[in-house]
Amino acid sequence: MKSLEELTAYQVLERRKLEEINSEGIILEHKKTGARVFLISNDDDNKVFSIGFRTPPSDSTGVPHILEHSVLCGSEKFPVKDPFVELVKGSLNTFLNAMTYPDKTVYPIASCNEKDFQNLMDVYLDAVFHPNIYHEEKIFMQEGWHYELDSADGELTYNGVVYNEMKGAFSSPEDVLDRETRKLLFPDTCYGHESGGDPERIPDLTYEQFLDFHRTYYHPSNSYIYLYGDMDMAEKLEWMDLEYLSKYEKKEIDSRITEQKPFVKPVEKEIFYSITDEEEEEDGTYLAVSTVVGTDLDPELYLAFQILEYTLIDAPGAPLKQALVDAGIGQDILGGYDSGILQPYFSVIAKNANGDRRGEFLAVVKGTLRKLADQGIKKRSLLAGINYYEFRYREADYGSAPKGLMYGLQCLDSWLYDGDPMMHLQYQKTFDFLKKGVEEGYFEELIRKYLLDNPSEAMLTVSPEKNLTTKKEAALAEKLAAYREALSEAEREELVARTRGLKEYQDTPSSKEELEKIPLLTREDIGKEAEALIFRETEVDGTTVIEHEMFTSGIGYLKVLFDTRRVPVEDLPYVGLLKSVLGYVDTENYSYSDLTSEIHLNSGGLGFSVTSYPNLEHADQFKGVFIASARVLYDKLDFGFSILSEILTRSKLDDEKRLGEIIAETRSRARMRLEGASHAAAVARATSYFSPTAYFNDMTGGVGYYQFLEQTAKSYETNKKELIARLKQVMTKLFTADNMMVSYTADREGLDKLPAAMALLKKELSQEAGTVYPFAFPAGNRNEGLKTSSQVNYVARCGSFAGSGLAYTGALKILKVIMSYDYLWINIRVKGGAYGCMSAFGRSGEGYFVSYRDPNLAETDRIYEGVTEYLENFQVDERDMTKYVIGTISELDTPLTPSVKGSRGLSAYLSGVTKDMMQKERDEILNATQEDIRTLAGIVKAVLDTKSFCVIGNNDKIEANRELFGETRNLFN
């Protein structure tokens, strides 16, 4: 292995030990082009590569975003029409995507397989430097926007993947508020523009402007190249120079991100968001005040304002949040610190407020901040926030995202602005400084400087307007109709020909020769053994304990489970509500504010959830559980059980004011989740028509639960005493010693501490035996059209093959890949213009198809209907079949964090999944043939024949297709 210093094409600028992440950081520069390079070398085999470019937009046509999509649609070396999809289908990647930010575009990949990692790097580098966009305008039309006209006398419309994606993004009032805030705070910089694209401005973008943007910014001299993990870094850099970088000359590119000049005085504006005709306008306003906070190049500010967000707004009883709630201004207080841009900003947002109270809102915010600055913030609360973030930084648990990817994105928070890429990765000195700063008034001074005495401030009012979406769509239709009428007959025929040409392009598959240029592993490159399920059932003092023994860096992941069969079916929504109440009300020994501080001073956090585990032997049965979770260091396990005991047995539910606040906030957050993941909500709702498991989930966390929250919030003043009584009854029935089960993920040292610590909770729980209640649900397709003010749709078709005589097979995992990146992708995304499409089929016999940010509705359902015929005639060669197999294994073999491995083991235990079942599934995937896929047509037919259908989306679109639904109504009232 060559040393990095031996590389003649690069200059090593700095090497530094990164103690906090047990790595070495190396900064280099490519001599010929000036390309910036940052390496993080360690023993992590989940390797990461990323290339990013500074891409400041000069308008809101969305050119950086459209380009991000388009460069992945074929390149010089890999001319296949959609290499991104080919890689998703046929690589062992652990991450593969691209992201557009307000000032940068980033192309990251990750893989644990060395050969695969090299292949992915090659495809991505060729994509960004040598894309097919210069040879094929239809890429721009498909991914960006185009006029669509099927016949000379037909209706003229806009279509395009990014165009429809951003119509969906602009449907959320929170997203609208965020965008307008940046426009107000940064009117003279790139942050005043929408890099993703404003749907009203996207059609202003020309093909030539699109190409010019690539010519300007996609050059090595403007690039940020990042490598992370266990690899021969010198070999990778040498290859990169030989294949790509050396072919370019240095180029002066002005991509600097400029700072907004300080304001002379604050600015103010009112804008509007759309609601349906049936929704109430009263108390539907967002009031927001935001101030610019230094730059991302100040490591102390970067962390300090994350802690101030926690202390002032996020923590239960946070003073700024509580002051607004106590004043009756807003039912939900949001906001906080937005970083990841050169000039971060801090916002305070009152949601569900009255627009007439904007002056009072500002007075309460400023008055509270002044009081905190003058009289001091509670030191214990600040220290809890510091400990909370330090725990998170050290744990580095980013769920399914590789930590190397997250480090790479974080380094850009300084590197992109010509700062040290290691600045925010070397965080220990900063945390030590902040702990000292608690005693020295540092945080109070930050409030004075940035939140009080700062003229760079924007006050924004976002008010509801009935049918604004409908009005805008009518105006757009009128504009397009007028444009069509103004065209000559020849010009109309030209548009028809262009529409036909695009569809022919989309219908024409890449040639065999083009496809074979995408590098592909073989089935022999894949491991044959299924990943072990880590769980062992044992018993401690009569309580079932599921141990998950593994290395966890000294952190114990604790789950205490309570079976929900102890609660009658009609009370299950109250079980769902409990997860939002517990930990947010006073207990006998703590105020809810002090309780939160105590938790975060001594642990990585507590959480409460409700979930279900299907019974794989009996499709009509499942196990529903209320789960109390904690993350603690081993020597704090006693604390974990003690604090859970305090919350589960000594919470005070009688504070009517506090409970009302929690319900209002819970309703608000539930709505935001439904709006942010309407595809998942539509699937869950449609599945609840036929699945007891899904019906349980719907009652405790889905659309049904949201309806319960709406009704509870509206009737709270008249029914609050009954509500409190029901919650107490549910707690009494649920939290008993004989109803408790424990799941614990730790190494042997941590597991050995469990029995003694567990007793601290068990002895406090009721020792009385409880009643088990039967679960029944009203099966039957309601097939709802749930109307919102969204500009797009989320179309779900769900069903079951349980009871059909057809057995689950690993080939169904392959079918998910084929559907999501072939049949559905081509028909719903590429041709239909939807932003996404998904499908899945589970061991329990449930299956679904769903679209995401989809301009269509009935057309999408017809595409679902065509799946059976597609599978009956499914025909591919061995190379394609291998590709699907590899893509399937990629998802199965994604590295998991210890907490996720523990959760996976618990799920297997409760659902009855065994190692043999996992191995059988893997064998069926590895050995799958074309014929195995064809035989899945029967399973898909059974799913489609269930005819469970739910759409969440555009009011007018649902009404226009009313005959498809059993009922149509507003999702939100």
Disulfide bonds with the S-S distance in Angstrom:
none
